[in-house]
């Protein structure tokens, strides 16, 4: 190969590496920063839970808020629970709902279930069975067994729609397979499902 041509090829390869180097460094810095942010969220959440279990709720709330401000869904859910049950704060159902919805929007199945529960029982909002079903369904589709039970219960209650009723039975059976005792009891005593008792044992 011509020496001048060879030198030009090597130079172009080196130049290409130099062009990519800042991008590679930037990518590494971003990845490291993201990992550090996740660690900070986890540490704040764990510290918050430590204080929570010690019933030092004001300290727990401080760390949950720090993690929540960075978008930690578990911390957001935990703040909702504190407002729901009045732990370290004045009980406030509308505020609890606001935090639950934030956590649900980030994909927390338990938060979806709790939003449904508040709409079913009118805690901080007017009773709205359709919205309760909507949120229970989202949670149930994410594997939350209590949501599967509540959804089945609502769909089978006083339902004149046979398809809706059968969908409810399916959700109850799914919950019963996970040994949800209320689902088994409802299937046995209300739905009159003769195979309900065997579902929990894998039958």
Backbone as CSV, one residue per row, in Angstrom:
resi,resn,N_x,N_y,N_z,CA_x,CA_y,CA_z,C_x,C_y,C_z
1,UNK,0.849,-1.194,0.000,0.000,0.000,0.000,0.887,1.248,0.000
2,UNK,0.480,2.248,-0.772,1.207,3.508,-0.821,1.340,4.079,0.586
3,UNK,2.570,4.484,0.988,2.832,4.951,2.350,2.001,6.170,2.713
4,UNK,1.846,7.081,1.761,1.040,8.288,2.012,-0.407,7.913,2.267
5,UNK,-0.931,6.945,1.456,-2.322,6.508,1.624,-2.514,5.834,2.967
6,UNK,-1.544,4.992,3.363,-1.618,4.296,4.651,-1.661,5.289,5.815
7,UNK,-0.786,6.300,5.702,-0.743,7.318,6.766,-2.069,8.068,6.862
8,UNK,-2.674,8.345,5.695,-3.955,9.063,5.677,-5.055,8.234,6.327
9,UNK,-5.046,6.913,6.072,-6.077,6.027,6.650,-5.941,5.978,8.169
10,UNK,-4.694,5.814,8.635,-4.458,5.765,10.089,-4.888,7.071,10.744
11,UNK,-4.530,8.194,10.097,-4.898,9.503,10.640,-6.415,9.653,10.752
12,UNK,-7.132,9.192,9.722,-8.593,9.311,9.743,-9.201,8.459,10.839
13,UNK,-8.601,7.265,11.095,-9.111,6.394,12.162,-8.895,7.038,13.529
14,UNK,-7.699,7.620,13.709,-7.414,8.297,14.981,-8.341,9.486,15.181
15,UNK,-8.563,10.224,14.092,-9.452,11.387,14.168,-10.862,10.963,14.551
16,UNK,-11.316,9.823,13.987,-12.650,9.320,14.321,-12.770,8.969,15.791
17,UNK,-11.700,8.355,16.346,-11.705,8.021,17.771,-11.744,9.276,18.631
18,UNK,-11.007,10.295,18.198,-10.997,11.549,18.958,-12.355,12.218,18.944
19,UNK,-13.069,12.089,17.802,-14.411,12.673,17.704,-15.377,11.948,18.630
20,UNK,-15.234,10.598,18.704,-16.148,9.799,19.527,-15.831,9.892,21.010
21,UNK,-14.582,10.231,21.346,-14.171,10.223,22.745,-15.022,11.112,23.643
22,UNK,-15.310,12.364,23.271,-16.164,13.193,24.149,-17.550,12.590,24.350
23,UNK,-18.108,11.989,23.270,-19.439,11.375,23.384,-19.397,10.200,24.355
24,UNK,-18.303,9.382,24.231,-18.164,8.230,25.117,-18.024,8.667,26.569
25,UNK,-17.196,9.705,26.775,-17.016,10.213,28.130,-18.315,10.772,28.685
26,UNK,-19.035,11.518,27.851,-20.305,12.110,28.286,-21.304,11.020,28.639
27,UNK,-21.352,9.962,27.800,-22.268,8.853,28.066,-21.944,8.186,29.389
28,UNK,-20.629,8.025,29.643,-20.221,7.405,30.897,-20.577,8.258,32.092
29,UNK,-20.406,9.564,31.956,-20.740,10.490,33.040,-22.234,10.458,33.324
30,UNK,-23.051,10.468,32.241,-24.510,10.426,32.402,-24.940,9.128,33.074
31,UNK,-24.354,7.995,32.620,-24.717,6.697,33.203,-24.356,6.650,34.681
32,UNK,-23.166,7.187,35.024,-22.742,7.195,36.412,-23.645,8.092,37.254
33,UNK,-24.031,9.235,36.701,-24.918,10.153,37.423,-26.278,9.511,37.657
34,UNK,-26.763,8.785,36.647,-28.061,8.112,36.787,-27.990,7.042,37.874
35,UNK,-26.882,6.283,37.886,-26.717,5.241,38.896,-26.643,5.845,40.291
36,UNK,-25.935,6.976,40.407,-25.832,7.640,41.709,-27.189,8.158,42.177
37,UNK,-28.021,8.636,41.231,-29.356,9.120,41.583,-30.229,7.981,42.096
38,UNK,-30.133,6.819,41.438,-30.893,5.643,41.880,-30.451,5.240,43.278
39,UNK,-29.132,5.236,43.508,-28.618,4.890,44.839,-29.119,5.868,45.893
40,UNK,-29.150,7.151,45.547,-29.616,8.167,46.497,-31.082,7.946,46.832
41,UNK,-31.899,7.647,45.800,-33.316,7.372,46.028,-33.483,6.189,46.969
42,UNK,-32.737,5.109,46.678,-32.850,3.887,47.468,-32.413,4.130,48.902
43,UNK,-31.311,4.862,49.068,-30.824,5.146,50.424,-31.815,5.993,51.204
44,UNK,-32.374,7.018,50.566,-33.358,7.863,51.247,-34.606,7.064,51.605
45,UNK,-35.056,6.213,50.681,-36.250,5.415,50.960,-35.995,4.457,52.116
46,UNK,-34.855,3.785,52.092,-34.534,2.840,53.166,-34.393,3.545,54.506
47,UNK,-33.745,4.709,54.497,-33.610,5.485,55.735,-34.994,5.908,56.231
48,UNK,-35.846,6.327,55.304,-37.210,6.686,55.669,-37.962,5.518,56.285
49,UNK,-37.808,4.334,55.698,-38.496,3.154,56.232,-37.960,2.792,57.618
50,UNK,-36.654,2.970,57.826,-36.089,2.701,59.157,-36.747,3.600,60.201
51,UNK,-36.853,4.885,59.902,-37.513,5.805,60.827,-38.998,5.465,60.971
52,UNK,-39.622,5.066,59.869,-41.054,4.735,59.894,-41.324,3.571,60.843
53,UNK,-40.502,2.531,60.739,-40.696,1.360,61.609,-40.419,1.675,63.078
54,UNK,-39.615,2.709,63.296,-39.374,3.165,64.673,-40.448,4.149,65.129
55,UNK,-41.431,4.396,64.258,-42.530,5.338,64.498,-42.019,6.769,64.684
56,UNK,-40.892,7.075,64.067,-40.389,8.451,64.037,-40.839,9.046,62.697
57,UNK,-42.131,9.345,62.641,-42.767,9.631,61.362,-42.312,10.931,60.711
58,UNK,-42.015,11.957,61.516,-41.590,13.214,60.914,-40.251,13.054,60.202
59,UNK,-39.347,12.279,60.799,-38.064,12.002,60.157,-38.265,11.133,58.913
60,UNK,-39.152,10.156,59.029,-39.440,9.281,57.887,-39.956,10.101,56.710
61,UNK,-40.874,11.017,57.009,-41.472,11.835,55.949,-40.413,12.694,55.256
62,UNK,-39.460,13.187,56.022,-38.379,14.004,55.450,-37.627,13.218,54.373
63,UNK,-37.273,11.979,54.659,-36.509,11.183,53.695,-37.380,10.695,52.543
64,UNK,-38.644,10.397,52.846,-39.551,10.001,51.755,-39.720,11.152,50.758
65,UNK,-39.832,12.368,51.292,-39.999,13.528,50.398,-38.756,13.736,49.527
66,UNK,-37.581,13.524,50.111,-36.360,13.690,49.330,-36.327,12.700,48.165
67,UNK,-36.694,11.452,48.458,-36.723,10.444,47.396,-37.846,10.731,46.409
68,UNK,-39.001,11.158,46.930,-40.152,11.448,46.062,-39.845,12.608,45.116
69,UNK,-39.098,13.595,45.595,-38.742,14.737,44.750,-37.876,14.335,43.562
70,UNK,-37.221,13.168,43.683,-36.438,12.644,42.564,-37.224,11.600,41.774
71,UNK,-38.519,11.440,42.128,-39.381,10.565,41.345,-39.475,9.137,41.823
72,UNK,-39.026,8.830,43.036,-39.086,7.460,43.546,-40.543,7.072,43.828
73,UNK,-41.050,6.093,43.099,-42.476,5.742,43.195,-42.839,5.132,44.535
74,UNK,-41.916,4.357,45.135,-42.205,3.763,46.441,-42.316,4.837,47.520
75,UNK,-41.458,5.828,47.441,-41.517,6.923,48.409,-42.800,7.722,48.241
76,UNK,-43.187,7.944,47.000,-44.436,8.673,46.720,-45.624,7.910,47.304
77,UNK,-45.641,6.593,47.107,-46.702,5.758,47.671,-46.714,5.838,49.185
78,UNK,-45.530,5.792,49.790,-45.445,5.797,51.250,-45.971,7.107,51.836
79,UNK,-45.705,8.212,51.159,-46.252,9.493,51.626,-47.778,9.460,51.568
80,UNK,-48.322,8.868,50.504,-49.768,8.710,50.413,-50.331,7.926,51.581
81,UNK,-49.646,6.849,51.952,-50.097,6.032,53.087,-50.071,6.827,54.384
82,UNK,-49.072,7.684,54.542,-48.976,8.468,55.768,-50.146,9.450,55.882
83,UNK,-50.517,10.060,54.750,-51.684,10.952,54.781,-52.981,10.161,54.928
84,UNK,-53.029,8.981,54.360,-54.232,8.147,54.428,-54.541,7.748,55.868
85,UNK,-53.485,7.365,56.604,-53.695,6.842,57.957,-53.288,7.830,59.057
86,UNK,-52.891,9.037,58.675,-52.569,10.051,59.665,-51.350,9.729,60.493
87,UNK,-50.295,9.247,59.860,-49.075,8.894,60.579,-48.030,9.987,60.374
88,UNK,-47.840,10.788,61.412,-46.887,11.890,61.337,-47.445,13.142,60.694
89,UNK,-48.642,13.046,60.169,-49.334,14.183,59.553,-50.807,14.088,59.923
90,UNK,-51.529,15.169,59.715,-52.981,15.120,59.915,-53.601,14.276,58.803
91,UNK,-54.472,13.360,59.190,-55.113,12.508,58.183,-55.826,13.378,57.143
92,UNK,-55.549,13.079,55.876,-56.069,13.923,54.796,-56.286,13.044,53.564
93,UNK,-57.530,12.597,53.367,-57.815,11.682,52.261,-57.543,12.290,50.882
94,UNK,-57.964,13.531,50.628,-57.660,14.094,49.309,-56.165,14.171,49.025
95,UNK,-55.384,14.508,50.050,-53.929,14.562,49.864,-53.362,13.160,49.639
96,UNK,-53.882,12.187,50.377,-53.453,10.800,50.169,-53.745,10.366,48.738
97,UNK,-54.932,10.696,48.257,-55.304,10.331,46.887,-54.361,10.959,45.875
98,UNK,-53.994,12.213,46.123,-53.094,12.903,45.191,-51.758,12.173,45.089
99,UNK,-51.227,11.717,46.216,-49.957,10.992,46.203,-50.130,9.605,45.595
100,UNK,-51.250,8.957,45.891,-51.499,7.631,45.301,-51.546,7.713,43.769
101,UNK,-52.220,8.722,43.255,-52.322,8.868,41.797,-50.940,9.097,41.194
102,UNK,-50.111,9.891,41.880,-48.742,10.109,41.389,-47.977,8.799,41.320
103,UNK,-48.099,7.983,42.369,-47.394,6.696,42.382,-47.976,5.743,41.336
104,UNK,-49.301,5.770,41.186,-49.951,4.919,40.192,-49.497,5.278,38.786
105,UNK,-49.359,6.571,38.529,-48.900,7.027,37.216,-47.481,6.571,36.921
106,UNK,-46.746,6.222,37.970,-45.392,5.698,37.791,-45.371,4.175,37.773
107,UNK,-46.573,3.562,37.769,-46.638,2.118,37.588,-46.712,1.285,38.845
108,UNK,-47.031,1.885,40.004,-47.119,1.128,41.258,-48.495,0.447,41.369
109,UNK,-48.561,-0.890,41.263,-49.858,-1.592,41.324,-50.619,-1.352,42.628
110,UNK,-49.892,-1.291,43.751,-50.577,-1.071,45.030,-51.230,0.301,45.068
111,UNK,-50.565,1.292,44.491,-51.144,2.637,44.444,-52.406,2.645,43.591
112,UNK,-52.383,1.930,42.472,-53.579,1.826,41.619,-54.733,1.225,42.423
113,UNK,-54.424,0.163,43.171,-55.438,-0.489,44.014,-56.008,0.496,45.036
114,UNK,-55.145,1.265,45.675,-55.599,2.190,46.717,-56.444,3.332,46.149
115,UNK,-56.125,3.777,44.938,-56.975,4.781,44.283,-58.364,4.187,44.051
116,UNK,-58.394,2.952,43.552,-59.677,2.279,43.356,-60.461,2.153,44.645
117,UNK,-59.769,1.804,45.716,-60.414,1.655,47.030,-61.050,2.973,47.474
118,UNK,-60.334,4.084,47.262,-60.867,5.377,47.703,-62.104,5.761,46.907
119,UNK,-62.125,5.433,45.613,-63.315,5.717,44.814,-64.462,4.772,45.167
120,UNK,-64.154,3.537,45.514,-65.221,2.604,45.881,-65.916,3.028,47.169
121,UNK,-65.123,3.486,48.143,-65.682,3.773,49.468,-65.844,5.266,49.745
122,UNK,-65.543,6.107,48.763,-65.766,7.535,48.922,-64.873,8.188,49.949
123,UNK,-63.607,7.824,49.962,-62.658,8.413,50.905,-61.944,9.583,50.229
124,UNK,-62.359,10.788,50.546,-61.767,11.982,49.957,-62.353,12.367,48.618
125,UNK,-63.210,11.518,48.082,-63.883,11.756,46.798,-65.287,11.178,46.880
126,UNK,-66.193,11.637,46.021,-67.506,10.988,45.976,-67.370,9.539,45.510
127,UNK,-68.246,8.685,45.995,-68.240,7.293,45.546,-68.444,7.247,44.037
128,UNK,-67.574,6.497,43.360,-67.674,6.360,41.903,-67.244,4.940,41.544
129,UNK,-68.238,4.061,41.387,-67.942,2.647,41.130,-67.220,2.444,39.811
130,UNK,-67.577,3.220,38.806,-66.910,3.067,37.500,-65.422,3.400,37.597
131,UNK,-65.103,4.480,38.324,-63.690,4.823,38.492,-62.980,3.792,39.369
132,UNK,-63.686,3.267,40.366,-63.095,2.208,41.193,-62.735,1.007,40.328
133,UNK,-63.659,0.605,39.465,-63.403,-0.526,38.565,-62.224,-0.212,37.638
134,UNK,-62.183,1.008,37.138,-61.093,1.412,36.246,-59.737,1.224,36.914
135,UNK,-59.602,1.701,38.145,-58.323,1.617,38.836,-58.032,0.202,39.320
136,UNK,-59.063,-0.511,39.774,-58.844,-1.903,40.175,-58.367,-2.729,38.982
137,UNK,-58.929,-2.471,37.814,-58.549,-3.218,36.617,-57.076,-2.972,36.280
138,UNK,-56.638,-1.718,36.365,-55.235,-1.418,36.087,-54.333,-2.168,37.068
139,UNK,-54.714,-2.168,38.325,-53.916,-2.844,39.340,-53.963,-4.359,39.153
140,UNK,-55.153,-4.884,38.881,-55.317,-6.328,38.692,-54.490,-6.830,37.516
141,UNK,-54.452,-6.048,36.461,-53.659,-6.435,35.287,-52.162,-6.419,35.575
142,UNK,-51.783,-5.765,36.669,-50.388,-5.758,37.093,-50.137,-6.768,38.209
143,UNK,-51.091,-7.679,38.413,-50.874,-8.798,39.319,-51.220,-8.582,40.775
144,UNK,-51.893,-7.477,41.116,-52.220,-7.197,42.517,-53.448,-8.019,42.919
145,UNK,-53.257,-8.984,43.818,-54.318,-9.960,44.117,-55.526,-9.316,44.799
146,UNK,-55.318,-8.345,45.681,-56.457,-7.688,46.340,-57.295,-6.915,45.328
147,UNK,-56.634,-6.328,44.336,-57.359,-5.623,43.274,-58.151,-6.619,42.433
148,UNK,-57.590,-7.789,42.203,-58.304,-8.825,41.451,-59.575,-9.239,42.186
149,UNK,-59.474,-9.371,43.505,-60.656,-9.706,44.304,-61.696,-8.592,44.269
150,UNK,-61.269,-7.363,44.533,-62.214,-6.244,44.570,-62.876,-6.045,43.206
151,UNK,-62.107,-6.210,42.148,-62.664,-6.074,40.806,-63.707,-7.153,40.552
152,UNK,-63.368,-8.400,40.906,-64.329,-9.483,40.740,-65.591,-9.263,41.550
153,UNK,-65.421,-8.756,42.757,-66.569,-8.488,43.636,-67.499,-7.454,43.018
154,UNK,-66.918,-6.363,42.508,-67.743,-5.299,41.934,-68.420,-5.741,40.631
155,UNK,-67.709,-6.508,39.813,-68.268,-6.925,38.524,-69.391,-7.942,38.675
156,UNK,-69.357,-8.712,39.761,-70.403,-9.722,39.962,-71.558,-9.217,40.818
157,UNK,-71.399,-8.070,41.432,-72.441,-7.556,42.336,-73.593,-6.946,41.528
158,UNK,-74.770,-7.491,41.693,-75.989,-6.959,41.070,-75.808,-6.678,39.573
159,UNK,-75.096,-7.564,38.905,-74.821,-7.332,37.495,-75.857,-8.030,36.619
160,UNK,-76.511,-7.229,35.770,-77.454,-7.796,34.804,-76.769,-8.096,33.478
161,UNK,-75.487,-7.720,33.379,-74.700,-7.962,32.178,-73.954,-9.279,32.364
162,UNK,-74.357,-10.308,31.595,-73.783,-11.645,31.788,-72.280,-11.673,31.493
163,UNK,-71.847,-10.931,30.488,-70.421,-10.916,30.168,-69.615,-10.275,31.290
164,UNK,-70.133,-9.174,31.814,-69.474,-8.497,32.933,-69.412,-9.415,34.151
165,UNK,-70.500,-10.137,34.390,-70.564,-11.057,35.522,-69.514,-12.151,35.379
166,UNK,-69.411,-12.746,34.196,-68.454,-13.826,33.971,-67.009,-13.327,34.078
167,UNK,-66.770,-12.096,33.637,-65.442,-11.502,33.801,-65.112,-11.377,35.292
168,UNK,-66.119,-10.991,36.076,-65.927,-10.878,37.512,-65.587,-12.215,38.141
169,UNK,-66.290,-13.262,37.725,-66.012,-14.607,38.242,-64.577,-15.016,37.906
170,UNK,-64.146,-14.704,36.696,-62.774,-15.041,36.295,-61.752,-14.353,37.200
171,UNK,-62.011,-13.085,37.531,-61.083,-12.371,38.405,-61.100,-12.967,39.815
172,UNK,-62.280,-13.350,40.291,-62.367,-13.982,41.605,-61.620,-15.307,41.634
173,UNK,-61.754,-16.084,40.582,-61.058,-17.365,40.510,-59.541,-17.158,40.461
174,UNK,-59.097,-16.120,39.757,-57.669,-15.835,39.707,-57.146,-15.474,41.092
175,UNK,-57.917,-14.663,41.837,-57.520,-14.310,43.202,-57.539,-15.536,44.109
176,UNK,-58.548,-16.392,43.922,-58.665,-17.606,44.741,-57.489,-18.548,44.508
177,UNK,-57.009,-18.611,43.271,-55.845,-19.453,42.963,-54.606,-18.991,43.728
178,UNK,-54.605,-17.733,44.136,-53.500,-17.203,44.934,-53.849,-17.222,46.420
179,UNK,-54.867,-18.007,46.742,-55.292,-18.252,48.120,-55.810,-17.007,48.825
180,UNK,-56.477,-16.135,48.061,-57.152,-14.986,48.673,-58.428,-15.517,49.327
181,UNK,-58.459,-15.540,50.658,-59.528,-16.226,51.388,-60.907,-15.639,51.104
182,UNK,-60.995,-14.316,50.952,-62.295,-13.703,50.679,-62.808,-14.071,49.287
183,UNK,-61.884,-14.234,48.357,-62.282,-14.650,47.013,-62.826,-16.067,47.035
184,UNK,-62.162,-16.944,47.773,-62.636,-18.327,47.905,-64.016,-18.347,48.547
185,UNK,-64.176,-17.562,49.612,-65.456,-17.522,50.332,-66.577,-16.987,49.450
186,UNK,-66.292,-15.939,48.688,-67.314,-15.364,47.808,-67.712,-16.349,46.717
187,UNK,-66.736,-17.037,46.163,-67.031,-18.029,45.131,-67.873,-19.166,45.690
188,UNK,-67.595,-19.585,46.904,-68.332,-20.691,47.523,-69.747,-20.292,47.918
189,UNK,-69.873,-19.163,48.613,-71.146,-18.829,49.262,-72.078,-17.967,48.426
190,UNK,-71.534,-17.212,47.489,-72.362,-16.303,46.693,-72.456,-16.768,45.246
191,UNK,-71.308,-17.109,44.670,-71.279,-17.539,43.276,-71.665,-19.001,43.148
192,UNK,-71.575,-19.730,44.268,-71.876,-21.172,44.295,-70.999,-21.953,43.322
193,UNK,-69.710,-21.655,43.383,-68.731,-22.357,42.553,-68.264,-23.596,43.316
194,UNK,-68.619,-24.790,42.863,-68.281,-25.999,43.618,-66.787,-26.289,43.673
195,UNK,-66.026,-25.727,42.746,-64.590,-25.995,42.728,-63.754,-24.937,43.412
196,UNK,-64.392,-23.999,44.105,-63.675,-22.865,44.672,-62.617,-23.301,45.688
197,UNK,-62.973,-24.247,46.551,-62.070,-24.652,47.626,-60.786,-25.280,47.096
198,UNK,-60.866,-25.907,45.940,-59.690,-26.594,45.412,-58.756,-25.656,44.657
199,UNK,-59.205,-24.429,44.367,-58.377,-23.515,43.577,-57.076,-23.160,44.305
200,UNK,-57.177,-22.927,45.615,-56.021,-22.515,46.385,-54.958,-23.618,46.442
201,UNK,-55.398,-24.862,46.368,-54.456,-25.990,46.437,-53.959,-26.379,45.057
202,UNK,-54.344,-25.577,44.044,-53.882,-25.857,42.696,-54.774,-26.795,41.913
203,UNK,-55.981,-27.031,42.436,-56.898,-27.964,41.782,-57.600,-27.345,40.602
